[in-house]
Amino acid sequence: MPRAATTTDVFNAIAEPRRREIIDVLFDGKARAVGEIIESIGLPQSAVSKHLSVLRKVGIVSVTKHGQLRLYRLQPAELQPVADWVKKYERFWTHQLNRIKERAERKVQTTQQTKDKEK
């Protein structure tokens, strides 16, 4: 079964770990030149440019020209479909965290009861 093109939607675009690294670099909302992104993640310029092109095509980053520089900025609203999809599954890990908390509290209580009996 052929894979969907990486530029068809935000899910395909962020499936690539290096693109998520680029998103992390741009997370603070500041516009950054390609050189700054290269410095942050340590990929060759050609690879970073290709990844930025994919992210730009799906709208996750925008680009503006400032003289000779192209400055890239994160467009976080475009990640909303991912957040909405993940939100449906949040109850599973929330439930798991609640169970871990309950076990820890029972263990503390049992330990305290044992100490009280020893006194």
Secondary structure as a PSIPRED ss2 file (coil, helix, strand):
# PSIPRED VFORMAT (PSIPRED V4.0)

   1 M C   1.000  0.000  0.000
   2 P C   1.000  0.000  0.000
   3 R C   1.000  0.000  0.000
   4 A C   1.000  0.000  0.000
   5 A C   1.000  0.000  0.000
   6 T C   1.000  0.000  0.000
   7 T C   1.000  0.000  0.000
   8 T C   1.000  0.000  0.000
   9 D C   1.000  0.000  0.000
  10 V H   0.000  1.000  0.000
  11 F H   0.000  1.000  0.000
  12 N H   0.000  1.000  0.000
  13 A H   0.000  1.000  0.000
  14 I H   0.000  1.000  0.000
  15 A C   1.000  0.000  0.000
  16 E C   1.000  0.000  0.000
  17 P H   0.000  1.000  0.000
  18 R H   0.000  1.000  0.000
  19 R H   0.000  1.000  0.000
  20 R H   0.000  1.000  0.000
  21 E H   0.000  1.000  0.000
  22 I H   0.000  1.000  0.000
  23 I H   0.000  1.000  0.000
  24 D H   0.000  1.000  0.000
  25 V H   0.000  1.000  0.000
  26 L C   1.000  0.000  0.000
  27 F C   1.000  0.000  0.000
  28 D C   1.000  0.000  0.000
  29 G C   1.000  0.000  0.000
  30 K C   1.000  0.000  0.000
  31 A C   1.000  0.000  0.000
  32 R E   0.000  0.000  1.000
  33 A E   0.000  0.000  1.000
  34 V H   0.000  1.000  0.000
  35 G H   0.000  1.000  0.000
  36 E H   0.000  1.000  0.000
  37 I H   0.000  1.000  0.000
  38 I H   0.000  1.000  0.000
  39 E H   0.000  1.000  0.000
  40 S H   0.000  1.000  0.000
  41 I H   0.000  1.000  0.000
  42 G C   1.000  0.000  0.000
  43 L C   1.000  0.000  0.000
  44 P C   1.000  0.000  0.000
  45 Q H   0.000  1.000  0.000
  46 S H   0.000  1.000  0.000
  47 A H   0.000  1.000  0.000
  48 V H   0.000  1.000  0.000
  49 S H   0.000  1.000  0.000
  50 K H   0.000  1.000  0.000
  51 H H   0.000  1.000  0.000
  52 L H   0.000  1.000  0.000
  53 S H   0.000  1.000  0.000
  54 V H   0.000  1.000  0.000
  55 L H   0.000  1.000  0.000
  56 R H   0.000  1.000  0.000
  57 K H   0.000  1.000  0.000
  58 V C   1.000  0.000  0.000
  59 G C   1.000  0.000  0.000
  60 I C   1.000  0.000  0.000
  61 V E   0.000  0.000  1.000
  62 S E   0.000  0.000  1.000
  63 V E   0.000  0.000  1.000
  64 T E   0.000  0.000  1.000
  65 K E   0.000  0.000  1.000
  66 H E   0.000  0.000  1.000
  67 G C   1.000  0.000  0.000
  68 Q C   1.000  0.000  0.000
  69 L E   0.000  0.000  1.000
  70 R E   0.000  0.000  1.000
  71 L E   0.000  0.000  1.000
  72 Y E   0.000  0.000  1.000
  73 R E   0.000  0.000  1.000
  74 L E   0.000  0.000  1.000
  75 Q C   1.000  0.000  0.000
  76 P H   0.000  1.000  0.000
  77 A H   0.000  1.000  0.000
  78 E H   0.000  1.000  0.000
  79 L H   0.000  1.000  0.000
  80 Q H   0.000  1.000  0.000
  81 P H   0.000  1.000  0.000
  82 V H   0.000  1.000  0.000
  83 A H   0.000  1.000  0.000
  84 D H   0.000  1.000  0.000
  85 W H   0.000  1.000  0.000
  86 V H   0.000  1.000  0.000
  87 K H   0.000  1.000  0.000
  88 K C   1.000  0.000  0.000
  89 Y C   1.000  0.000  0.000
  90 E H   0.000  1.000  0.000
  91 R H   0.000  1.000  0.000
  92 F H   0.000  1.000  0.000
  93 W H   0.000  1.000  0.000
  94 T H   0.000  1.000  0.000
  95 H H   0.000  1.000  0.000
  96 Q H   0.000  1.000  0.000
  97 L H   0.000  1.000  0.000
  98 N H   0.000  1.000  0.000
  99 R H   0.000  1.000  0.000
 100 I H   0.000  1.000  0.000
 101 K H   0.000  1.000  0.000
 102 E H   0.000  1.000  0.000
 103 R H   0.000  1.000  0.000
 104 A H   0.000  1.000  0.000
 105 E H   0.000  1.000  0.000
 106 R H   0.000  1.000  0.000
 107 K H   0.000  1.000  0.000
 108 V H   0.000  1.000  0.000
 109 Q H   0.000  1.000  0.000
 110 T H   0.000  1.000  0.000
 111 T H   0.000  1.000  0.000
 112 Q H   0.000  1.000  0.000
 113 Q H   0.000  1.000  0.000
 114 T H   0.000  1.000  0.000
 115 K H   0.000  1.000  0.000
 116 D H   0.000  1.000  0.000
 117 K H   0.000  1.000  0.000
 118 E H   0.000  1.000  0.000
 119 K C   1.000  0.000  0.000
